[in-house]
Amino acid sequence: MEQQPKMVTGWAARDANGLLSPFSYPLRAKGDEDVVVKILFCGICHSDLSTIKNEWGNAKYPVVPGHEIVGVVAEVGSSVARFAAGDTVGVGYIASTCRACANCRDGFENYCAGLVPSFNAALPDGATVHGGFSELAVVNQRYVVRIPGGGGGASPAPLDRLAPLLCAGVTVYCPMRRLGLDRPGVHLGVAGLGGLGHLAVKFGKAFGVKVTVISTSPWKEAEAVERLGADAFLLSTNAEQMKAAAGTMDGIIDTVSAVHDLTPLITLLRTHGQLVPVGSPGKPVQLALYPLQSGPSPVGPRIDWAGGPIRARWAVLMVCDVADGKSVAGSMIGGMRDTQEMVDFAVEHGVAAEVEVIGMEDVNGAMERLQKGDVRYRIIGTPTSLSRGRLGGETLAAHAATPSSPSSTLPPPELAGGKAGGVLGRRRRGPNGSAEPAPARGGRRTPMMARPEVETGVRLGAADPAPLWPDLASPPTDPVGTEEGEAGSQGEAAAGGVRGGAGRTRGLGPMSGGVRLWRCCARSKPVVVTGSSGGWLPLVTSVAFGNTQEAVWQ
């Protein structure tokens, strides 16, 4: 007789009002390579909110959200060798990939065209993937990370504070590592101080770099410096402060989710500095190209883009120039190797999120607060209702389904110098005793700019009158405006603003000196456009799943 599927209870939204309520559904049957995870904690991030409200138009109701999962292994499939019952593990955004493409082979599963998210999705065999707002999850072992133990008899830091690292943490960690912003002596800017921003500060301090928080909110200065350990604070609305800081930063992790002008951030960069927007603005963001070339200019071309639905997955966009060498680079979470490395680093150095833990029965109130930006810094849901409304700080050994193992605790989150906030520990030491970053794995830690996997473009000469698409032959009559603010705290996924078909490139027609258009037809290849003050001007690029960037006249 065929075995009946196990029924579990999660919290699901049934329609676009986003109201979550208990929902019973059959747990996916465990396969040979699957791990069954008893969920202890699940982070609540802005992409969960956007999905249940169908802001991206891709919700598959009923939706059980959640993709920042920490739990213990309850069962394993017959072919699972990496995990055993009782192990403490984490599950992030990725539930499945093709496992055969170049990205998967190179450890960049996050850019696989066949990526299946860990919620609101279906596996290739048609099985529904429900998220972490539930009791149990069945996940292929390839997409599970091990959470190592702290040891040493130290007071344990709770696992709830690790949950946000599975998405928010790896989102800021990966670009810092790949772009060389993790080396001692680097000056790192962190724009925005929310769920992503506060983790960027913590990772930056753990790397041993100078960290300056950039914000429009004066009251965040004490929070950034005294609580989180940032070295400096820059009020972006203060013209004198911004002028004094111009050209001083090697890189900036921009975590702001609200629509904002990127030009002031670009002016803060040194020559060859790198700006990495990881927020998720719901409208197109304006990027003036001239500051990338030779400094600010009141007139010049710009690129507008908006993140597409979560399936767009933020393929890398990079705008570079040979004069000042500044670049804008995109990044989307991280591959599984990067995620495991990030978790190991966080455990070793005591990096953990600042959280508030709630029971799932309070999740709708948490979503309302997230919508209003009333969260500091992350809210964590637990199906076991361990401690509603408390700040994170409780050991979970008594609540695990199996006896506590060494991997269920972490070192205490402390800062050297007496500052609280979650950077603990020691840096790697070189042969002469000096601090140095961790070595690259197998020589694969190459900068993004060394990996321009783009297709060749076409050049329109100055005398060529034919635009690629007639509807964009002239500037739009309703230029996109900008908004100030730091609403939201997460850049886990792109939001809104779908602008065209997948793999298409739109053009405005000829420009003085010629225009070069790079067209990315493969869904998740990084896209690179290059310009210089000597004639080439970048116009437009396109990324996958219906997200098209449009260049317009300014």
Summary of the structure (lengths in Angstrom):
residues: 554
radius of gyration: 22.9
end to end distance: 69.0
largest distance: 76.0
contacts: 2024
relative contact order: 0.16
helix: 22%
strand: 25%
